Amino acid sequence: MKKYKKSIFVFAALGFLSASVFAAGKGEGGSKIPVTFAGTEAATTGQSRMMMAAAEKLNNSGRFSATVQVAGALSGDTDALVTQAKLGVSLVVPSDPGRLASQFNIPDLNILMAPYILTDPELLKKLPDTPLFKEWQAALEKQGIIYITNMYNGFRSFYTTTPVNKVADLSGLRIRGFGNAIGNNLAKYLGFANIGIPWSEVFPGIQSKTLDGCEVQVASAYGSRIYEVVKYLALSKHYMLQSSFVCSSNFYNSMPAADREFFIKTMRETALEYGAIIASEEAGYYENMKKNGVLITEVSLDEFQKAINPLYVNNDLGFSAGLKERLFKELGK
């Protein structure tokens, strides 16, 4: 019942946003273009700060009226926020490639977040200009979503209540991960039970012992005070997390061409700026985790990669033939 009431509140809030969006014009005749950035991460993370910076730049242009809602203020469910954008609400939502791949049935998009495929944040600078990215953009736009850009958002590792020194130590643990193809296959080959719940439910889940841990990037772990409920961090770095910023195609196409161009340019430049900031801040977050009593273990990445290799041999993610080679070629890797 509690979850049902929460859903009513979330969709009522988003419904109010939707009504206000459609009532405001398209930025012509002096009216400003309303847009809301909506994310689930804490206000302190690079992703949330990136949205605040992008909103400020848009507002400073005098052409936009941008607001920012973080820490799940509109919803702790990223997919629900993306769905509202698809329905026409003028939201900018940071999803990720794996979520979008599952939500919109574009399996090849999983390649951007597949375990141990992309490991260099610098490659993301070239991504929006690749033919592959443009193909994914077109596929998403057909379903009502504009794929704006990707931003490096940290490497994800395991935060647990018991020590994890090797792959076998994950066996049977109840770990919060992505509730999609990428998350389920990671669990399949590393041996843990994947629990795909909203991030807002992770802390109380570990606290109540219904979860044994989570896999997440260090900025979110620290921002959500995960160190209060787990004392072990295994640096598996299995995902190079990317924030995939998307918005409503109806909202985007309603803007004058000059505003669309400024919007995209602002988003991409700010994503690159904050991706670099996030990378530079990771070491400090790890030190802060240590200061709060978390034991950090440098696990064998070779062992974890070998455990994941069958995922690609069996093609469990359903990639097109030669996809990895094509992506690397287009990125100049």
N, C-alpha and C positions, 0 to 999 in steps of 0.2 A: 504493500500500500504506500509505503514511504517513497519507493522508487516511482510509482505511478504518479503521485502528487508532484514529485520533482520533475517528471517529464512534462506535466501540464504547465508547471511554472516556466520551464525552459522554452517550450513552444509558444506560450503566451507572450513571453518577453521578445522572442524572435518575431512573433506575429506583429507586435507593436513596431518593431524596427522595420518590418516589411511595409507596413502601412505608411510609416513616415517617409520611407524611401520613395515609394511610388507617388506620394503626394508632392514631394520636392521635385523640381524640374530636372533638366539635364545639364545644368550649368550654363544655360544660355540666358541672355537678357540680364546678366548681373547676378543671378542666383548661383549659389555654391553647390558643388556636387557632394552629397552626403555619403560617407562610407565609414564602416566600423571594422576595425581590426579585432578579431576574436580568437584567442588562444587559450590553451589549458595549462601552460607552464607558469611557474611563479614569476612575479614581476622582476625578480633579480636576474633571471637568465638572459643570455644573449639574444635568444629568439624574441622574448618579450621586449627587450630594449631596442631591438632592431625595428619592431613594429612601432614603438613610440617615436623613434627617430624618423622613420618613413612618414608617419602621420604628421610630425612637425614640419617636415619638408613640404608635404602636400599643402598643409595649412598656410605655410609661409608664402606659397605661390599666390594666395588669394583666390584660387579657383576651386578649392576643396574645403569641406567641413568634415575633417576626419577625427574620429574618436577611437580609443583603444580600450578593450576589455580583456584582461588576462586572468590567469589563475582559475580558469573555468567559470568566470563570472556569468557568462551566458550559458555555457554548458561545459561539463567536464568530458564530454564525448566529442572527439574531433570529427568523427564520421557524421554525427548529427549536425554539426555546424556546416560541414561541406554540403550536406543534403539541403540545408536551408539556402545556401548560396546557389545551389543548382535550381532551386525553386524561384530564384529571383531576388532574394534579399541581398542588399549591397554590403555583403561581408567579404573581407579578405581573411582567409583562413590558412594557417600553416599546417598542412597535412604532411605526408611523407610519401615517397614513391611506392612503398609496399601497400600502404592504405589505399592509395589511388588505384593501384593495379587491381586490388581485390574489389573495391567498391564500384569500379567502372569496367571491370572485366577486360583489362589490358595486360595480360600476363608478362609481356616483354618489358613493361615498365618496372617490374620487380628487379631487373638487372642492376638498377642504380643502388639498391639497398641489399642485394643478395650478400650473404656472409662472405667476407674476404675477397670480394671482386674489386670494388673500388677502395683504395686505401690511402689515396693522396688528395687532400682537400683542394689543392691547386688545380686539379683537373676540372673542377666545377666552373672555373672562369670561362671555359670554352663551351660548356654544355648547351646553353640556350641558342648557340649558333649552329649546332649540329643538325643534319637532316633527321636523325632519330628523334631529337627533342621536338622538332617541328611536326613530325608524324604523330607523336604522342599529344601534342597540342591540338592537332586537328581531330584526333579521336575523342579527346575530352570535350572539345567545343561542340561536337555533334550531340553530346549528352548534357549540354548546358553549363559547362565549366571552362573557364579560361585558365590555362596553366601559365603562370607568370614567370616563375624562376625557381631555382633551387639554391639553398644556402647550407653550407657546412654547419652542423649543429652538434658536433662532438662524437667521439667513439663510445659505443655502448659496451658495457661489461656487466658482470654478475655481482650483485650485492646480496649477501646471504647471511642467515643466522648461524650457519655452521661452515667450517672452513672448506673451501674448494681449491685444491692444489692441482687437480688433474680432472680430465673429462669424467671419469668414473664417479667422482665425488658429487656430480650433479644428478646422478641416477635417483629417480623417485622424488626429487625435490619439487615442491609446488612453487613455480616461479611465474611472476606476472611478466608477460611479454606481449608482443603484438598478436591480436586475435585475427590473424590473416594467414595467407599461404606462407609468407616468409617466417612469421613467428611459429607456426605449427611445424614447419619443416626443420627449423633450428632445433626445436624441442625433440623432434623425432630422432635426429642424428646425434644429439648431445645427451639424450636420455632423461630429460626432466619433463614434468607435467606442465604444460603451458596454460596459464590462466589469463585469459584476455579481458580483463576488467578495466574500467576507466582509471586513469592515474590517480584521481582523487580518492579512490578506494584502497590504494596500495598501503599507505601508512597504517590505517586502522586494521587492514588485513594481516599485515605482519605483526602488528601489536597484539592482535587477538589469536595469533598462531594459526590462522587459516591459510596463510602464505608463509613460505620459507625464505622468500626473497623476491628480487626483481632483477630485470636486466634493463639498464637505462644509462643515459649519459651523465657524467659526473656533475654538471651544472644543475640538472634537475634533481639529482639525488641530494645534493647539498642544499639547494633552495627549498626542498620539501623536508629537510631535516631527517632524511632517511637514516643518518648516523645514530639517531636515537633508538632505532629498533633493529638495526643490523650492525654487526661488528666485523664483517669480513667482505673484502672486495677482491675478486679475481679479475685481473686485467686481461681479459680475453680479447677485447676490442674486435668483437665479431661483426659488428655493423659500423659502417661509417654513416652515421645518421645525417640525413638531409631534411631540412624543412622545405617542403614543396608548397610554395604560396599559390593559392588559387582564388578565384573570385567568380561571381555570376557572369555568364556570357551576356545575359540581358542587361545587367548593370554596365558591363564594359562597353557593349555595342551602343548603349544609349548616350555615351559621352561623345562630344565633338572630337574629331580626329586629333587635333592638337593636344587635347587633354588626355586622350588615350596614350599618345606617344610620351607625354610627360609622366604619366602614371607608371608606365612600364619602365621607362628610363630610371625613374626615382627608385622603384622597387628593386631593380637589378643592381644598381649602384650601391644601394644601402645593404642589400644582401651580401655582396662581396665585401663591403666594409666590415660588417659585423661577423661574417664568417671568419675573417682574419682575427678579429677581436676574440671570438670564442676560442679559436685555436691557441691564441697567446695566453688565455686565462686558465686553460685546463690544468696546467701544472700547479697553479695556486689553489685550485679547488681540491686537487688530490692532497696537497699539504694540509688544507683545512680539514679534510676527512680524517687524516692521521691525527691531527690535534684533537679531534673529537672521539678518539679511541678506536678508529677503524683500522684493522690490519690489512694492508695491501699486499697481495701476492702477485708476483710476475710469473704467470703460468706460461707453459710452453705453447707459443702460438703455432708452432709446427704440429704439435699433437692435436690441437683444436682444429686446425685446417684439414688435417688428414681425416678427422672424424666427420667433417663436413663434405669432403670430396664426393662421396656417393650421391649426395644431393644433385650434383651436376652430371655424374655418370648416368644416373637414372632419369635425369631431366624432370625432376618432380615439379619444378616451377613452370614447365611447359614452354621453355624459350624457343624462339624460332632458330632454325639452323644457322650457325655462324654469328649469332647475336653478339657474343662477347668480343669476338674478333672485330666485328664491325664497329662496336662502341669504342674499343681501344683505338682503332684506326682513326675514327672521327675526332676523338679527343687528342690525338697525336701522342698516344702513350706507346 
